[in-house]
Amino acid sequence: MPDAVLKLDPLRAWRFVAGKVSGLGAVTSPPYDVLEPAIVRRLTDSDLHNMVRLILPRDPDLGPSRYDEPARRLVGWQRDGIVVQDEQPALYVYEQRLRGAVLCGLVGSLRLDPARRVVLPHEDVMPHWVDDRLRLMEATDADLEPILLAYADGGVASDAVDAARAGEPWLEAETYNGAEHRIWRIDDPVTLAEIEAELAKHEAVIADGHHRYAAYLERQLRAPYRPSADVGLAMLVDYVRHPLTLDPIHRVVPGLELATVQARTPPGWQLQPGRVEGDPNRISVTDGSSWLTLHSASDAPAVTLLHEVLLSSWGAVEQDITFHHTLDDALALAGPQRAAVELTAPEMDQVLRSAAQGVVLPQKATSFGPKPRVGLLFRTL
């Protein structure tokens, strides 16, 4: 694939109709992988048409047929005019503002790059989650959640984003967390051509959505003669002009005790009682009542050291580990034989360097943000 370039095609996006739902913000959702049970309950109760009813199929005991419900629901929404498709293709400028944090970039149909020359993953994936997202995509025949890509120094493409934001928004919404969301359309052929030429000079790192991107690639393999399967819904952010946040994802390890951490951590690590802060590569472990902090002289990211060195030394079963975007969620599950592991986020240059070298971090290594809200725009095949 020597001619692979970063390309974001215009699309005719689907959106909710304001008069058909209680509010545009009320039908949106965070991405599927950050949905804790309490958030799911709140979203499910907020509106009968909330996107969580599509992106998080219920009743896993039903097996593959559990994906039929969101597929039927989406068809019903389309039939009843709850969601409508834009009349003309465009690239969409999406802006989200929350407590001083701003997410801003372009949403469109990303040309897929199986060779990883211009769309670079930075962390590993778990096959069962790739399969889950693929089954949902195939059942609904849609890309419901944009993946998030980051690139640097977008030049005229970033200029076009900022110029669009100076005009009246095409769509506005406010969500229960206080975030303000605005969307503008770019459909001018000259501007679209300038954006296309600029993006062709760049490569992008997958900031969020590795499992969905892997599902895009698998779908493309299964439908090699279907042009609409050669692209996937994505948001592209110039992280120099519009910086992203970078946070860790914490772990809960069933069966792990602090005594095991104390006894079986390999030589070369410094262990301190308590939760000691200040070290960018520290790893802190708790059973809910006591803490132990580990320090390493290695410059490898903490998440890499945890998965490549410590977990096997502790005798942990990786398949049993759960992942949590907030420390409070992890601490709520900690106990005498169920340790919570607090990680620090890798540095941005560590992420970029590993991606450029084709070296992926362990699964769920980072949490980039702010994340695009699900449901403001989506794509059908």
GUPATOR-63952 format. One record per residue (C-alpha): residue in three letters; x, y, z. Coordinates in steps of 0.1 Angstrom, whole numbers. Layout:
{site 'ALA', {X, Y, Z}}
...
***
This chain:
{site 'MET', {0, 0, 0}}
{site 'PRO', {28, 25, -10}}
{site 'ASP', {3, 53, -19}}
{site 'ALA', {-15, 53, 14}}
{site 'VAL', {-22, 88, 26}}
{site 'LEU', {-42, 102, 55}}
{site 'LYS', {-76, 110, 40}}
{site 'LEU', {-109, 121, 55}}
{site 'ASP', {-138, 120, 31}}
{site 'PRO', {-170, 141, 34}}
{site 'LEU', {-201, 121, 43}}
{site 'ARG', {-238, 125, 46}}
{site 'ALA', {-241, 122, 84}}
{site 'TRP', {-271, 111, 103}}
{site 'ARG', {-283, 131, 132}}
{site 'PHE', {-313, 133, 156}}
{site 'VAL', {-342, 157, 149}}
{site 'ALA', {-345, 182, 178}}
{site 'GLY', {-383, 182, 178}}
{site 'LYS', {-385, 144, 179}}
{site 'VAL', {-365, 139, 211}}
{site 'SER', {-365, 156, 245}}
{site 'GLY', {-332, 173, 236}}
{site 'LEU', {-302, 167, 214}}
{site 'GLY', {-280, 164, 245}}
{site 'ALA', {-303, 139, 261}}
{site 'VAL', {-299, 113, 234}}
{site 'THR', {-261, 113, 234}}
{site 'SER', {-237, 91, 253}}
{site 'PRO', {-200, 88, 261}}
{site 'PRO', {-182, 60, 242}}
{site 'TYR', {-191, 25, 251}}
{site 'ASP', {-159, 16, 269}}
{site 'VAL', {-163, 43, 296}}
{site 'LEU', {-199, 35, 305}}
{site 'GLU', {-201, 25, 341}}
{site 'PRO', {-234, 9, 352}}
{site 'ALA', {-246, 41, 370}}
{site 'ILE', {-241, 62, 338}}
{site 'VAL', {-259, 36, 317}}
{site 'ARG', {-289, 38, 340}}
{site 'ARG', {-290, 75, 339}}
{site 'LEU', {-287, 76, 301}}
{site 'THR', {-313, 49, 296}}
{site 'ASP', {-337, 69, 318}}
{site 'SER', {-330, 102, 301}}
{site 'ASP', {-347, 95, 268}}
{site 'LEU', {-361, 65, 250}}
{site 'HIS', {-338, 73, 221}}
{site 'ASN', {-305, 77, 239}}
{site 'MET', {-276, 62, 219}}
{site 'VAL', {-267, 39, 248}}
{site 'ARG', {-296, 17, 236}}
{site 'LEU', {-276, 12, 204}}
{site 'ILE', {-240, 11, 214}}
{site 'LEU', {-243, -11, 245}}
{site 'PRO', {-264, -42, 235}}
{site 'ARG', {-280, -57, 266}}
{site 'ASP', {-284, -93, 278}}
{site 'PRO', {-252, -110, 269}}
{site 'ASP', {-268, -144, 276}}
{site 'LEU', {-286, -140, 242}}
{site 'GLY', {-252, -144, 224}}
{site 'PRO', {-250, -130, 189}}
{site 'SER', {-287, -123, 187}}
{site 'ARG', {-282, -95, 213}}
{site 'TYR', {-271, -73, 185}}
{site 'ASP', {-305, -76, 167}}
{site 'GLU', {-323, -53, 192}}
{site 'PRO', {-301, -22, 184}}
{site 'ALA', {-304, -30, 147}}
{site 'ARG', {-342, -31, 148}}
{site 'ARG', {-342, 1, 170}}
{site 'LEU', {-321, 20, 146}}
{site 'VAL', {-343, 10, 116}}
{site 'GLY', {-373, 22, 136}}
{site 'TRP', {-357, 56, 144}}
{site 'GLN', {-350, 60, 107}}
{site 'ARG', {-385, 50, 97}}
{site 'ASP', {-401, 73, 122}}
{site 'GLY', {-379, 103, 113}}
{site 'ILE', {-363, 104, 148}}
{site 'VAL', {-329, 105, 129}}
{site 'VAL', {-324, 120, 95}}
{site 'GLN', {-295, 120, 70}}
{site 'ASP', {-279, 152, 58}}
{site 'GLU', {-288, 161, 23}}
{site 'GLN', {-253, 169, 10}}
{site 'PRO', {-219, 154, 20}}
{site 'ALA', {-196, 175, 42}}
{site 'LEU', {-168, 174, 66}}
{site 'TYR', {-181, 184, 100}}
{site 'VAL', {-163, 206, 125}}
{site 'TYR', {-171, 194, 160}}
{site 'GLU', {-164, 214, 192}}
{site 'GLN', {-169, 203, 228}}
{site 'ARG', {-164, 226, 257}}
{site 'LEU', {-164, 215, 293}}
{site 'ARG', {-148, 233, 323}}
{site 'GLY', {-121, 249, 302}}
{site 'ALA', {-113, 218, 282}}
{site 'VAL', {-119, 221, 245}}
{site 'LEU', {-121, 193, 219}}
{site 'CYS', {-121, 205, 184}}
{site 'GLY', {-115, 188, 150}}
{site 'LEU', {-129, 174, 118}}
{site 'VAL', {-154, 145, 116}}
{site 'GLY', {-156, 125, 84}}
{site 'SER', {-151, 91, 68}}
{site 'LEU', {-115, 79, 73}}
{site 'ARG', {-99, 59, 46}}
{site 'LEU', {-86, 28, 63}}
{site 'ASP', {-49, 19, 64}}
{site 'PRO', {-43, -18, 71}}
{site 'ALA', {-6, -14, 66}}
{site 'ARG', {-4, 11, 95}}
{site 'ARG', {16, 36, 74}}
{site 'VAL', {-5, 67, 81}}
{site 'VAL', {-30, 56, 108}}
{site 'LEU', {-9, 44, 137}}
{site 'PRO', {-22, 25, 167}}
{site 'HIS', {-4, 30, 200}}
{site 'GLU', {-19, 3, 222}}
{site 'ASP', {-29, -33, 219}}
{site 'VAL', {-65, -46, 216}}
{site 'MET', {-85, -74, 232}}
{site 'PRO', {-100, -97, 205}}
{site 'HIS', {-134, -101, 223}}
{site 'TRP', {-140, -64, 222}}
{site 'VAL', {-130, -62, 186}}
{site 'ASP', {-155, -89, 179}}
{site 'ASP', {-182, -71, 199}}
{site 'ARG', {-178, -39, 180}}
{site 'LEU', {-177, -57, 147}}
{site 'ARG', {-209, -76, 154}}
{site 'LEU', {-226, -44, 163}}
{site 'MET', {-214, -26, 131}}
{site 'GLU', {-225, -55, 110}}
{site 'ALA', {-259, -58, 127}}
{site 'THR', {-267, -21, 124}}
{site 'ASP', {-248, -15, 92}}
{site 'ALA', {-236, 17, 108}}
{site 'ASP', {-206, 34, 124}}
{site 'LEU', {-222, 48, 155}}
{site 'GLU', {-192, 61, 174}}
{site 'PRO', {-163, 81, 159}}
{site 'ILE', {-128, 70, 167}}
{site 'LEU', {-104, 98, 177}}
{site 'LEU', {-72, 105, 158}}
{site 'ALA', {-45, 130, 167}}
{site 'TYR', {-20, 146, 143}}
{site 'ALA', {3, 176, 144}}
{site 'ASP', {5, 210, 127}}
{site 'GLY', {-26, 208, 104}}
{site 'GLY', {-18, 240, 86}}
{site 'VAL', {-46, 250, 62}}
{site 'ALA', {-68, 221, 75}}
{site 'SER', {-67, 235, 110}}
{site 'ASP', {-72, 270, 95}}
{site 'ALA', {-104, 257, 79}}
{site 'VAL', {-116, 243, 112}}
{site 'ASP', {-111, 276, 130}}
{site 'ALA', {-127, 296, 101}}
{site 'ALA', {-158, 274, 103}}
{site 'ARG', {-161, 280, 140}}
{site 'ALA', {-164, 317, 134}}
{site 'GLY', {-198, 312, 118}}
{site 'GLU', {-232, 301, 130}}
{site 'PRO', {-233, 265, 142}}
{site 'TRP', {-253, 240, 122}}
{site 'LEU', {-261, 221, 154}}
{site 'GLU', {-259, 228, 191}}
{site 'ALA', {-265, 207, 222}}
{site 'GLU', {-258, 207, 259}}
{site 'THR', {-253, 175, 279}}
{site 'TYR', {-262, 168, 315}}
{site 'ASN', {-225, 171, 326}}
{site 'GLY', {-225, 208, 315}}
{site 'ALA', {-206, 203, 282}}
{site 'GLU', {-215, 225, 253}}
{site 'HIS', {-214, 209, 218}}
{site 'ARG', {-214, 227, 185}}
{site 'ILE', {-211, 214, 149}}
{site 'TRP', {-204, 233, 117}}
{site 'ARG', {-204, 219, 81}}
{site 'ILE', {-176, 224, 55}}
{site 'ASP', {-189, 216, 20}}
{site 'ASP', {-172, 242, -1}}
{site 'PRO', {-153, 222, -28}}
{site 'VAL', {-122, 245, -27}}
{site 'THR', {-119, 243, 10}}
{site 'LEU', {-124, 205, 10}}
{site 'ALA', {-97, 201, -17}}
{site 'GLU', {-73, 222, 5}}
{site 'ILE', {-80, 200, 35}}
{site 'GLU', {-75, 169, 15}}
{site 'ALA', {-41, 181, 2}}
{site 'GLU', {-30, 191, 36}}
{site 'LEU', {-40, 159, 53}}
{site 'ALA', {-21, 139, 27}}
{site 'LYS', {11, 152, 42}}
{site 'HIS', {5, 138, 76}}
{site 'GLU', {1, 106, 97}}
{site 'ALA', {-22, 103, 126}}
{site 'VAL', {-21, 83, 159}}
{site 'ILE', {-52, 66, 171}}
{site 'ALA', {-59, 84, 204}}
{site 'ASP', {-92, 66, 212}}
{site 'GLY', {-110, 37, 195}}
{site 'HIS', {-84, 10, 188}}
{site 'HIS', {-110, -17, 191}}
{site 'ARG', {-133, 1, 167}}
{site 'TYR', {-105, 7, 142}}
{site 'ALA', {-95, -30, 144}}
{site 'ALA', {-132, -38, 137}}
{site 'TYR', {-132, -14, 107}}
{site 'LEU', {-103, -33, 93}}
{site 'GLU', {-119, -67, 99}}
{site 'ARG', {-151, -55, 83}}
{site 'GLN', {-131, -43, 52}}
{site 'LEU', {-116, -78, 49}}
{site 'ARG', {-151, -94, 50}}
{site 'ALA', {-165, -70, 24}}
{site 'PRO', {-137, -64, -1}}
{site 'TYR', {-160, -53, -29}}
{site 'ARG', {-181, -29, -8}}
{site 'PRO', {-166, 6, -11}}
{site 'SER', {-185, 19, 20}}
{site 'ALA', {-165, -7, 40}}
{site 'ASP', {-132, 10, 30}}
{site 'VAL', {-138, 39, 54}}
{site 'GLY', {-149, 43, 90}}
{site 'LEU', {-163, 72, 111}}
{site 'ALA', {-135, 93, 127}}
{site 'MET', {-127, 126, 143}}
{site 'LEU', {-93, 141, 135}}
{site 'VAL', {-77, 166, 159}}
{site 'ASP', {-46, 188, 155}}
{site 'TYR', {-32, 182, 190}}
{site 'VAL', {-8, 211, 186}}
{site 'ARG', {-34, 237, 179}}
{site 'HIS', {-61, 220, 200}}
{site 'PRO', {-43, 199, 227}}
{site 'LEU', {-58, 167, 241}}
{site 'THR', {-56, 156, 277}}
{site 'LEU', {-39, 123, 285}}
{site 'ASP', {-49, 103, 315}}
{site 'PRO', {-42, 67, 328}}
{site 'ILE', {-66, 38, 330}}
{site 'HIS', {-64, 20, 363}}
{site 'ARG', {-67, -18, 370}}
{site 'VAL', {-84, -41, 395}}
{site 'VAL', {-66, -74, 398}}
{site 'PRO', {-87, -103, 414}}
{site 'GLY', {-68, -126, 437}}
{site 'LEU', {-39, -102, 442}}
{site 'GLU', {-29, -93, 478}}
{site 'LEU', {-5, -66, 490}}
{site 'ALA', {16, -93, 507}}
{site 'THR', {21, -109, 473}}
{site 'VAL', {32, -76, 458}}
{site 'GLN', {56, -71, 487}}
{site 'ALA', {71, -106, 484}}
{site 'ARG', {71, -112, 446}}
{site 'THR', {80, -78, 431}}
{site 'PRO', {113, -84, 411}}
{site 'PRO', {146, -70, 423}}
{site 'GLY', {154, -35, 411}}
{site 'TRP', {121, -20, 422}}
{site 'GLN', {119, 4, 452}}
{site 'LEU', {89, -3, 474}}
{site 'GLN', {75, 23, 498}}
{site 'PRO', {45, 20, 521}}
{site 'GLY', {17, 44, 514}}
{site 'ARG', {5, 62, 483}}
{site 'VAL', {36, 82, 473}}
{site 'GLU', {30, 108, 445}}
{site 'GLY', {54, 127, 424}}
{site 'ASP', {71, 100, 403}}
{site 'PRO', {57, 100, 367}}
{site 'ASN', {63, 62, 365}}
{site 'ARG', {51, 52, 399}}
{site 'ILE', {26, 23, 404}}
{site 'SER', {5, 23, 435}}
{site 'VAL', {-14, -7, 448}}
{site 'THR', {-41, -9, 474}}
{site 'ASP', {-63, -35, 490}}
{site 'GLY', {-87, -7, 501}}
{site 'SER', {-71, 0, 534}}
{site 'SER', {-33, 0, 529}}
{site 'TRP', {-12, 13, 500}}
{site 'LEU', {21, 2, 486}}
{site 'THR', {40, 23, 460}}
{site 'LEU', {65, 9, 435}}
{site 'HIS', {92, 29, 417}}
{site 'SER', {114, 18, 388}}
{site 'ALA', {145, 33, 373}}
{site 'SER', {132, 23, 339}}
{site 'ASP', {120, 50, 315}}
{site 'ALA', {94, 27, 301}}
{site 'PRO', {57, 37, 307}}
{site 'ALA', {42, 24, 340}}
{site 'VAL', {16, 5, 321}}
{site 'THR', {42, -13, 301}}
{site 'LEU', {61, -23, 332}}
{site 'LEU', {30, -35, 349}}
{site 'HIS', {19, -58, 320}}
{site 'GLU', {54, -70, 308}}
{site 'VAL', {71, -74, 342}}
{site 'LEU', {49, -72, 373}}
{site 'LEU', {17, -91, 366}}
{site 'SER', {34, -123, 357}}
{site 'SER', {57, -120, 387}}
{site 'TRP', {27, -116, 410}}
{site 'GLY', {10, -146, 394}}
{site 'ALA', {-20, -125, 382}}
{site 'VAL', {-44, -137, 355}}
{site 'GLU', {-45, -110, 329}}
{site 'GLN', {-79, -122, 316}}
{site 'ASP', {-95, -115, 350}}
{site 'ILE', {-83, -79, 352}}
{site 'THR', {-108, -51, 348}}
{site 'PHE', {-101, -16, 336}}
{site 'HIS', {-114, 17, 351}}
{site 'HIS', {-111, 53, 338}}
{site 'THR', {-114, 68, 373}}
{site 'LEU', {-95, 58, 404}}
{site 'ASP', {-127, 60, 425}}
{site 'ASP', {-143, 33, 403}}
{site 'ALA', {-112, 11, 409}}
{site 'LEU', {-111, 18, 446}}
{site 'ALA', {-148, 8, 450}}
{site 'LEU', {-138, -27, 440}}
{site 'ALA', {-106, -31, 461}}
{site 'GLY', {-105, -56, 489}}
{site 'PRO', {-81, -79, 508}}
{site 'GLN', {-79, -103, 478}}
{site 'ARG', {-87, -78, 450}}
{site 'ALA', {-61, -52, 446}}
{site 'ALA', {-66, -19, 428}}
{site 'VAL', {-36, -7, 408}}
{site 'GLU', {-32, 31, 402}}
{site 'LEU', {-12, 40, 372}}
{site 'THR', {3, 72, 359}}
{site 'ALA', {-3, 82, 322}}
{site 'PRO', {25, 79, 297}}
{site 'GLU', {39, 111, 283}}
{site 'MET', {27, 122, 250}}
{site 'ASP', {61, 118, 234}}
{site 'GLN', {63, 82, 247}}
{site 'VAL', {29, 75, 230}}
{site 'LEU', {40, 91, 197}}
{site 'ARG', {74, 75, 197}}
{site 'SER', {61, 40, 202}}
{site 'ALA', {34, 45, 176}}
{site 'ALA', {59, 58, 150}}
{site 'GLN', {82, 28, 157}}
{site 'GLY', {53, 3, 154}}
{site 'VAL', {55, -7, 190}}
{site 'VAL', {22, -8, 208}}
{site 'LEU', {16, -2, 245}}
{site 'PRO', {-5, -28, 264}}
{site 'GLN', {-43, -27, 260}}
{site 'LYS', {-61, 2, 277}}
{site 'ALA', {-29, 20, 282}}
{site 'THR', {-42, 56, 279}}
{site 'SER', {-73, 77, 281}}
{site 'PHE', {-72, 106, 257}}
{site 'GLY', {-98, 133, 261}}
{site 'PRO', {-121, 150, 258}}
{site 'LYS', {-138, 122, 239}}
{site 'PRO', {-163, 130, 212}}
{site 'ARG', {-199, 125, 223}}
{site 'VAL', {-217, 96, 207}}
{site 'GLY', {-250, 104, 189}}
{site 'LEU', {-244, 139, 175}}
{site 'LEU', {-233, 125, 142}}
{site 'PHE', {-231, 89, 129}}
{site 'ARG', {-226, 71, 96}}
{site 'THR', {-245, 43, 78}}
{site 'LEU', {-230, 20, 52}}
***
